[in-house]
Amino acid sequence: MPDPRIRALDVQFDIQREYLREPQKLFPFLFRPYRLRILMVTDSGGSFGRADFGLSAVLDALATPPGPWVTFEVTKAHRRSDPNADINNFRFDSTDLSDFDQIWMFAVERTGSSATVTDSELASISQFMDAGGGVFATGDHEDLGVAMCGRIPRVRSMRMWHWPNPGPNGEPVAPNVDGVDRLDTLSAGGDAGVQFDDQSDDVPQTIIPRMYSVSGWSPYFARSRPHPVLCGPRGVIRKMPDHPHEGHCYEPSDLSATFTFAGFTITEYPSGIAPEVIANSRVSGGRQAGDVKGPLNPGTFGSIGAYDGHRADVGRVVVDSTWHHFFDINLIGVLGSPHPVKSVGFDYSVAGHEAFEDIKSYFRNIAVWIASERAQRAMWQRALWWVRWNHRIAMDLRPPYLDRQVRLDLPELIRVGSEARDALGQIASQCTVLRWIYAYLVEPRVRRPWEEIVPFVDPWWPRPVEAGPREGLNDPLPNVVAALHAEMLADAAMGAAIYGVASSFPVLDEESRNRGEQADLDEIVGESVTGALDELVANVKKNSAALSRLAQILS
């Protein structure tokens, strides 16, 4: 039987879920959550109900948002027929895609399918992406999924879809289902040996997230973070469901392709911004002949890829090596299995349950990260309003600063800003919060060239491939910026934003909420943030003089 402690955990989670799904029942003066509209598409083999290849666990995870600042509204579309779908016989050119913020594609059908996307559909998808819409796509080994995804710009070159021959534009051949070079991530469970249905037990694989850091500029600040998609409430997300033959994500070398579909031309990677592999999976060797599929060559491969299209004014994209990271059979067990563990999956043990919660955070992070620029700003403003009224922050704001009788100084800004960032970490990942701070507090609305500074403190700042390593490594500027420390910059800006909102909205009531929802909070806090950056500049000058004196003494 499943560990009885899991039921106790579920009772606690039920209370949290109720709050997250309908936060205004408890706190009526919060901003109404931003409604992220997701179009989820699958085809023959996939389904939206409880099935081995069902998406019921993903849908259940998305029913509980990460915080009271967003809600996920999923429309389920099937390219064939599914009784649980909202739209059957779906085609991308027969639906107004502008009604959605993002498209999730769980593509199963192979080469030659009668449901292969047409040029007209590709034009609709391309227009959606170039207008800022987000896309998530996944298939599996060989050419599973190529019918839907094999020709979609960006998607087609971030993941391998074609088999047994290269794709029409030279796309690489996807990995085989069998053989010593298959991409097998199965982790042995409680049974002897390695069995096929170990993919359905409570033992996940451990992935290797790519870590991003600004430490190359200074040896003193080595803080590194994963990509925001892999940044969870419990820290770095390192667990993923396992499977005996996955697909492969990669980084394309050619960023110059353009495509024309039904009269619409799309540049695949505008401005030379390249996609990245943000996590790798391990293939463990040492299998025995009696293990499922036999011997296996060890290695690693790309399991998750991401493209930050916002830097090029287009939509973001995430791809995954396999839909087995999402299907019920790998999450909540095999239907009808007599095995006590493999019939319930991760919810058999406390350790499995914890891994499952991390995996659910990954699902939600995808939805948040690929959201459009407009949606990002809306989610940020709702999160900022929430943290201004969070009990921890509201009680710690000091009246002289609120009333603007005393000029905000750097220690006070950092004190409040660090507390606010920590509080926001309860309802949004630390990585998401930091990215929002740089995007909406530091980069815009300030009357100095901070855009030259942000690339040296933002660990996820993308660079065109042709630019090579980040410019300025031999320039003193990056080292000075590193001396500021990215955390100090973020905390000062966050503290200023909190005081800016608090000064403009001193009372929590319906009138304030209605006025706040109509306002541009970034505009309201702009003057405060500029003042905070002035304080930071003064601190840099002061420390610079002290450092120069120290250098003279040491010399």
C-alpha positions in Angstrom: 0.0 0.0 0.0 1.1 3.6 -0.5 2.9 5.2 2.4 0.1 6.5 4.7 2.1 9.7 5.3 1.2 10.7 1.7 -2.5 11.2 2.7 -1.4 13.6 5.4 0.6 15.5 2.8 -2.4 15.6 0.5 -4.6 17.1 3.2 -2.1 19.9 3.6 -1.9 20.3 -0.2 -5.7 20.4 -0.5 -5.9 23.5 1.7 -3.1 25.2 -0.4 -4.8 24.1 -3.6 -8.1 25.7 -2.6 -6.3 29.0 -1.9 -4.4 29.0 -5.1 -7.3 28.0 -7.3 -9.6 30.7 -5.8 -7.5 33.2 -3.9 -10.1 35.9 -3.8 -12.4 33.8 -1.6 -9.9 34.3 1.2 -8.4 37.6 0.1 -11.0 39.6 -1.9 -8.8 42.6 -2.4 -6.1 40.9 -4.3 -5.9 41.6 -8.0 -7.8 39.0 -10.0 -5.4 36.4 -11.3 -4.2 36.7 -14.9 -5.9 34.1 -17.1 -3.3 32.3 -19.2 -5.1 30.6 -22.0 -3.4 27.3 -23.1 -4.4 25.4 -26.3 -3.3 21.8 -25.6 -3.2 19.6 -28.7 -2.6 15.9 -29.2 -3.3 13.3 -31.9 -3.8 9.6 -32.4 -2.4 7.7 -29.4 -2.6 10.6 -27.0 -5.7 11.5 -24.9 -6.9 13.9 -22.3 -8.6 11.3 -20.0 -7.0 8.9 -17.5 -5.1 6.5 -19.7 -1.6 5.1 -20.1 -0.9 7.8 -22.7 -3.3 10.2 -21.1 -2.6 13.8 -19.9 -4.9 13.8 -16.9 -2.0 14.2 -14.4 -0.7 17.2 -16.4 -4.2 18.8 -16.5 -4.6 18.2 -12.8 -1.3 19.9 -12.1 -2.2 22.9 -14.2 -5.5 23.2 -12.3 -3.4 24.4 -9.4 -1.4 27.5 -10.4 1.9 28.3 -8.7 0.5 31.4 -7.0 -2.5 33.7 -6.7 -1.3 35.9 -9.6 -2.2 33.5 -12.4 -4.7 30.8 -13.4 -4.3 28.3 -16.3 -7.3 27.9 -18.6 -6.8 24.8 -20.9 -8.7 24.1 -24.1 -8.1 20.5 -25.1 -7.9 19.9 -28.9 -7.5 16.5 -30.6 -6.5 16.1 -34.2 -8.5 12.9 -34.4 -11.2 12.2 -31.8 -11.3 12.0 -28.0 -14.4 12.1 -25.8 -12.5 14.3 -23.3 -11.5 16.9 -25.9 -13.1 20.3 -26.2 -12.4 20.3 -29.9 -12.2 17.2 -32.1 -10.7 16.9 -35.6 -8.7 20.0 -34.8 -6.8 22.0 -37.4 -4.5 25.0 -36.6 -5.9 27.0 -39.5 -9.6 26.5 -38.5 -9.3 28.1 -35.1 -8.4 31.7 -34.2 -5.1 31.1 -32.5 -5.0 34.7 -31.1 -7.6 33.5 -28.6 -4.8 31.7 -26.8 -1.6 32.7 -25.1 0.3 29.5 -25.8 0.1 26.2 -27.6 1.2 22.8 -26.1 1.8 20.0 -28.6 1.9 16.4 -27.5 2.7 14.9 -31.0 2.5 11.2 -31.5 1.7 10.4 -35.2 4.6 9.4 -37.5 5.6 10.1 -41.1 2.9 9.6 -43.6 0.0 10.4 -41.3 -3.1 11.8 -42.8 -3.1 14.4 -40.0 0.3 15.9 -41.0 0.1 19.7 -40.6 -0.5 21.6 -43.9 1.3 24.7 -45.1 -1.8 26.7 -44.2 -1.6 25.4 -40.7 2.1 26.1 -40.5 1.3 29.7 -41.6 -1.2 30.1 -38.7 1.3 28.6 -36.2 4.1 30.8 -37.5 2.0 34.0 -37.3 1.0 33.0 -33.8 4.7 32.6 -32.7 5.9 35.8 -34.4 3.1 37.7 -32.6 4.5 36.6 -29.2 2.6 33.4 -28.6 4.5 30.7 -26.7 4.9 27.1 -27.8 5.7 23.9 -26.0 6.3 20.7 -28.1 7.3 17.1 -27.5 7.3 13.8 -29.2 9.4 10.6 -28.5 12.0 8.3 -30.1 12.4 8.0 -33.9 9.8 9.9 -35.9 7.0 9.8 -33.3 5.5 13.3 -33.5 6.9 14.4 -36.8 3.5 14.6 -38.4 2.5 17.6 -36.2 5.9 19.1 -35.3 8.5 18.1 -37.8 8.2 21.3 -40.0 7.3 24.0 -37.4 10.0 26.7 -37.4 12.1 26.7 -34.2 10.4 23.5 -33.0 11.8 21.5 -35.9 15.4 22.5 -35.2 15.4 22.3 -31.4 14.5 18.7 -31.2 15.1 15.6 -33.4 11.9 14.5 -35.2 13.0 12.7 -38.4 13.8 9.0 -38.8 15.3 6.9 -40.4 16.6 9.6 -42.7 17.5 13.3 -42.1 14.7 15.8 -42.5 13.9 17.8 -45.6 16.1 20.7 -44.4 18.9 18.6 -43.2 17.5 18.0 -39.7 19.4 15.2 -37.9 18.1 11.7 -37.5 16.3 11.0 -34.2 17.5 8.1 -31.9 16.4 4.5 -32.4 13.9 2.7 -30.1 16.4 -0.2 -29.7 20.1 -0.9 -29.7 23.0 0.0 -27.5 22.8 3.7 -28.5 19.1 4.1 -27.5 18.5 7.0 -25.1 17.5 4.9 -22.1 16.9 6.7 -18.7 15.3 3.9 -16.8 16.2 3.9 -13.1 16.0 0.5 -11.5 13.2 0.2 -9.0 12.6 -2.2 -6.2 12.4 -5.3 -8.4 15.5 -7.3 -9.5 17.1 -6.0 -12.7 15.8 -3.3 -15.0 12.2 -3.8 -16.3 10.2 -1.9 -18.9 7.6 -0.9 -16.4 10.1 0.6 -14.0 9.1 3.7 -15.9 5.9 3.6 -13.9 7.3 3.2 -10.4 8.2 5.8 -7.8 11.9 6.1 -8.7 12.6 9.0 -11.2 15.6 9.8 -13.2 18.0 12.5 -12.2 18.6 15.1 -14.9 21.5 17.6 -15.1 20.2 21.2 -15.4 22.3 23.7 -17.1 23.4 26.3 -14.5 23.7 30.0 -15.3 26.0 32.4 -13.5 27.6 35.8 -13.6 30.6 34.5 -11.8 32.8 34.7 -14.9 33.2 38.4 -14.1 34.4 38.1 -10.6 35.6 35.2 -8.4 33.7 36.5 -5.4 30.1 35.9 -6.6 29.7 32.4 -7.8 25.9 32.2 -7.3 24.4 30.1 -10.1 20.8 29.3 -11.0 19.0 26.9 -13.3 16.9 28.1 -16.2 13.5 29.5 -14.8 11.7 26.4 -16.2 13.7 24.2 -13.8 13.5 26.5 -10.8 11.1 25.1 -8.3 9.7 26.0 -4.8 12.2 23.4 -3.3 15.1 24.6 -5.4 16.6 23.3 -8.6 14.3 20.7 -10.3 16.5 17.6 -10.9 13.9 14.9 -11.1 12.0 13.7 -14.2 10.1 10.6 -15.1 12.2 7.9 -16.7 11.7 5.9 -19.9 13.6 3.2 -21.9 13.9 5.1 -25.2 13.6 8.9 -25.3 14.0 11.5 -28.1 16.8 14.1 -28.2 16.9 17.9 -27.9 19.8 19.8 -29.4 21.2 23.3 -30.3 21.1 24.1 -34.0 24.2 25.5 -35.6 22.4 27.2 -38.5 20.3 30.2 -37.3 19.7 31.7 -40.8 16.8 29.7 -42.1 13.6 31.3 -43.3 10.4 29.6 -44.4 7.3 30.6 -46.4 4.0 28.9 -45.8 0.9 29.9 -47.6 2.3 33.3 -48.3 3.6 34.0 -44.8 7.4 34.2 -44.4 9.0 33.5 -41.0 12.6 34.1 -40.0 13.4 31.1 -37.7 15.9 32.9 -35.3 15.6 36.7 -35.7 18.5 38.7 -34.4 20.6 35.6 -34.1 19.2 34.7 -30.7 19.9 31.0 -30.3 18.0 28.2 -28.5 19.7 26.4 -25.7 19.7 22.9 -24.2 18.8 23.7 -20.6 19.0 20.1 -19.2 20.7 16.9 -20.0 19.7 13.3 -19.1 22.1 10.5 -18.3 22.2 7.1 -20.1 23.7 4.7 -17.6 25.7 1.8 -19.0 26.3 -1.6 -17.4 23.0 -3.2 -18.3 22.8 -7.0 -18.3 21.6 -9.1 -21.2 18.5 -10.0 -19.0 17.6 -6.4 -18.5 14.9 -4.9 -20.7 16.4 -4.1 -24.2 19.8 -5.5 -23.2 23.2 -3.8 -23.1 23.5 0.0 -23.3 26.3 2.5 -24.1 26.6 5.2 -21.4 26.4 8.9 -22.2 24.3 12.1 -21.9 21.8 13.8 -24.2 19.7 17.0 -24.3 16.4 16.4 -22.6 14.9 20.0 -22.5 15.5 22.9 -24.8 14.4 26.6 -24.5 14.4 29.6 -26.9 13.9 33.1 -25.4 12.1 34.7 -28.3 11.2 37.7 -26.2 14.7 39.1 -26.9 13.8 39.1 -30.6 10.2 40.3 -30.1 8.7 36.9 -30.9 7.3 34.0 -28.8 9.3 31.7 -26.5 9.6 28.0 -27.2 10.3 25.0 -24.9 10.8 21.4 -26.3 11.2 18.2 -24.3 12.8 14.9 -25.3 9.7 12.8 -24.7 6.0 13.0 -23.8 6.8 10.2 -21.3 7.7 13.0 -19.0 4.0 14.0 -19.1 1.9 10.9 -19.8 0.0 9.2 -17.0 1.8 5.9 -17.4 5.1 7.6 -16.2 3.4 9.7 -13.4 0.5 7.9 -11.8 1.1 4.3 -12.9 0.0 1.6 -15.3 -3.8 1.1 -15.5 -4.7 -2.4 -14.4 -1.3 -3.3 -13.1 -1.3 -5.8 -10.2 2.0 -4.3 -9.0 1.5 -2.3 -5.8 4.0 0.4 -6.8 3.7 0.6 -10.6 -0.1 0.8 -10.4 0.1 4.2 -8.6 3.5 5.6 -9.7 5.1 8.4 -7.8 2.4 8.6 -5.1 3.5 5.3 -3.6 6.2 6.8 -1.4 7.0 10.0 0.3 10.2 10.3 -1.8 8.2 9.7 -5.0 5.6 12.2 -3.9 8.2 14.9 -3.4 9.7 14.1 -6.8 6.2 14.4 -8.4 5.7 17.8 -6.8 8.9 19.0 -8.4 7.8 17.6 -11.8 4.4 19.4 -11.4 6.4 22.6 -10.8 8.2 21.9 -14.1 4.8 21.7 -15.9 3.6 25.0 -14.4 7.0 26.7 -15.0 6.7 25.9 -18.7 3.3 27.7 -18.8 4.7 30.7 -17.0 7.9 31.0 -18.9 6.5 30.7 -22.5 3.8 33.3 -21.7 3.9 36.4 -23.9 5.6 39.6 -22.9 2.1 41.2 -22.3 1.2 38.2 -20.0 4.5 38.4 -18.2 4.0 42.0 -17.3 0.4 41.3 -16.1 1.5 38.4 -13.9 4.4 40.4 -12.5 2.1 43.3 -11.5 -0.3 40.9 -9.8 2.6 39.3 -7.9 3.9 42.7 -6.9 0.5 43.7 -5.5 0.3 40.5 -3.6 3.7 40.9 -1.9 3.0 44.6 -1.1 0.1 43.3 1.1 1.8 40.2 2.4 1.7 40.2 6.2 5.5 40.0 6.4 6.1 43.0 4.2 3.1 45.2 5.3 4.2 45.0 8.9 7.9 45.8 8.1 7.4 49.0 6.1 8.5 52.0 8.2 6.2 55.1 8.3 8.8 57.8 7.7 9.8 56.2 4.4 6.2 55.6 3.5 5.2 59.2 4.1 8.4 60.2 2.3 9.6 62.3 5.2 12.9 60.5 5.0 14.8 59.7 1.8 15.0 56.0 1.1 18.6 54.9 1.7 20.3 51.7 0.3 20.2 49.7 3.6 16.5 50.2 3.9 15.9 49.4 0.2 17.9 46.2 0.5 16.3 45.1 3.7 12.8 45.4 2.4 13.7 44.2 -1.1 15.4 41.0 0.1 12.4 40.2 2.4 10.0 40.9 -0.5 11.9 38.6 -2.9 12.0 35.9 -0.2 8.2 36.3 0.3 7.6 36.1 -3.4 9.5 32.9 -3.5 6.4 31.3 -1.7 4.2 31.9 -4.8 6.7 32.2 -7.7 10.1 30.7 -8.2 13.1 32.8 -7.2 14.3 32.6 -10.8 11.0 33.9 -12.2 11.0 36.8 -9.7 14.5 37.8 -10.5 13.8 37.8 -14.2 10.7 39.9 -13.7 12.7 42.4 -11.6 15.3 42.9 -14.3 12.7 43.1 -17.0 10.3 45.5 -15.4 12.3 47.4 -12.8 15.9 47.7 -13.9 15.7 47.7 -17.7 12.9 50.1 -18.5 11.8 53.5 -17.3 15.1 54.6 -15.8 17.0 57.6 -17.0 20.5 56.0 -17.4 21.9 53.3 -19.6 21.2 50.4 -17.2 20.6 48.2 -20.3 24.4 48.1 -20.6 24.6 46.7 -17.0 21.8 44.1 -17.1 23.6 41.6 -19.3 26.3 41.3 -16.7 24.0 40.6 -13.8 21.2 38.7 -15.5 22.5 35.1 -15.8 19.9 34.2 -18.5 20.7 37.1 -20.8 20.9 35.5 -24.3 23.7 36.3 -26.7 23.6 35.9 -30.5 25.8 32.9 -31.4 27.9 35.0 -33.8 28.9 37.3 -30.9 30.8 34.5 -29.2 31.5 34.8 -25.5 29.9 37.7 -23.7 31.6 40.9 -24.8 33.6 42.9 -22.3 35.4 40.2 -20.5 38.6 42.3 -20.7 36.8 45.5 -19.9 36.8 46.7 -16.3 33.0 47.3 -16.5 31.9 43.7 -15.9 34.1 43.4 -12.8 32.7 46.6 -11.4 29.2 45.4 -12.1 30.0 42.1 -10.5 31.2 44.0 -7.4 27.7 45.5 -7.2 26.5 41.9 -7.0 23.3 41.0 -8.9 21.5 40.4 -5.7 22.1 43.9 -4.4 20.8 45.4 -7.6 17.7 43.2 -7.5 17.0 43.9 -3.8 17.4 47.6 -4.2 15.0 47.7 -7.1 12.5 45.5 -5.4 12.6 47.5 -2.2 12.0 50.7 -4.2 9.0 49.0 -5.9 7.4 48.0 -2.7 7.7 51.4 -1.2 6.5 53.0 -4.4 3.3 50.8 -4.5 2.8 51.2 -0.7 3.0 55.0 -0.9 0.5 55.1 -3.7 -1.9 52.5 -2.2 -1.7 52.9 1.6 -5.1 51.2 2.3 -6.2 47.8 1.2 -9.8 48.1 0.1 -12.0 47.5 -3.0 -11.3 51.1 -4.3 -7.6 50.6 -4.0 -7.8 47.2 -5.8 -9.9 48.6 -8.6 -7.6 51.6 -9.0 -4.5 49.4 -8.9 -5.8 47.0 -11.5 -6.3 49.9 -13.9 -2.9 51.5 -13.2 0.5 50.6 -14.6 2.4 49.7 -11.4 5.7 49.9 -13.3 5.0 53.5 -14.1 4.0 54.2 -10.5 7.2 52.8 -9.1 9.5 54.2 -11.8 10.6 57.3 -9.9 11.3 55.2 -6.7 13.4 52.7 -8.7 15.4 55.5 -10.3 16.0 56.9 -6.8 17.2 53.4 -5.7 19.6 53.2 -8.6 20.9 56.6 -7.7 21.6 55.3 -4.2 23.4 52.3 -5.7 25.5 54.6 -7.8 26.5 56.6 -4.8 27.4 53.4 -3.0 29.6 52.3 -5.9 31.5 55.5 -6.0 32.1 55.3 -2.2 33.3 51.7 -2.4 35.4 52.5 -5.5 37.3 55.1 -3.6 37.9 52.7 -0.7 39.0 49.9 -3.0 41.4 52.3 -4.8 42.9 53.2 -1.4 43.2 49.6 -0.4 45.0 48.8 -3.7 47.5 51.6 -3.0 48.2 50.2 0.5 48.6 46.6 -0.8 50.9 47.8 -3.6 
